[in-house]
Amino acid sequence: MAAQTFIRWARLGVWEWLLALVQERGIKLGMGFLDGANIRAHQKAAGIAMEGSSE
């Protein structure tokens, strides 16, 4: 859903419009990065006791 919205906005020129609006108001933008990585921890890392475990 997020990717579809991003692509739709890119095709419509929304990102360029927002950038122009921000620059027009004198706001300086830096560069940011988002990481979409998802790392799952082992069940024991969360401190959840499993049924039948000896711990």
C-alpha positions in Angstrom: 0.0 0.0 0.0 2.8 2.5 0.9 4.7 1.7 -2.3 1.6 2.1 -4.4 0.9 5.5 -2.8 4.5 6.6 -3.3 4.4 5.6 -7.0 1.1 7.3 -7.6 2.3 10.5 -5.9 5.5 10.4 -8.0 3.5 10.1 -11.2 1.2 12.9 -10.2 4.2 15.2 -9.3 3.2 15.5 -5.6 6.8 15.1 -4.4 8.1 17.9 -6.7 5.2 20.1 -5.6 5.9 19.5 -1.9 9.6 20.2 -2.4 8.9 23.5 -4.2 6.4 24.5 -1.5 9.0 23.8 1.3 11.8 25.6 -0.5 9.5 28.6 -1.2 8.9 28.9 2.5 12.7 29.0 3.1 12.9 25.6 4.9 16.2 23.9 4.4 16.0 20.1 4.0 18.6 17.6 4.8 18.9 14.0 3.6 17.2 11.2 5.5 17.1 7.5 5.0 14.5 4.9 6.0 15.4 1.3 6.5 12.7 -1.2 5.8 14.6 -4.2 7.1 12.7 -6.4 9.4 14.8 -8.7 11.7 12.9 -11.2 13.7 14.4 -12.2 17.1 14.3 -15.7 18.4 11.3 -16.4 20.7 13.6 -16.8 23.7 15.0 -13.3 23.0 11.7 -11.8 23.9 11.6 -13.6 27.3 8.5 -15.7 26.5 8.5 -19.1 28.0 7.2 -21.8 25.6 5.0 -24.6 26.7 6.9 -27.7 27.7 10.2 -26.0 27.8 12.6 -27.0 30.6 13.6 -23.4 31.3 
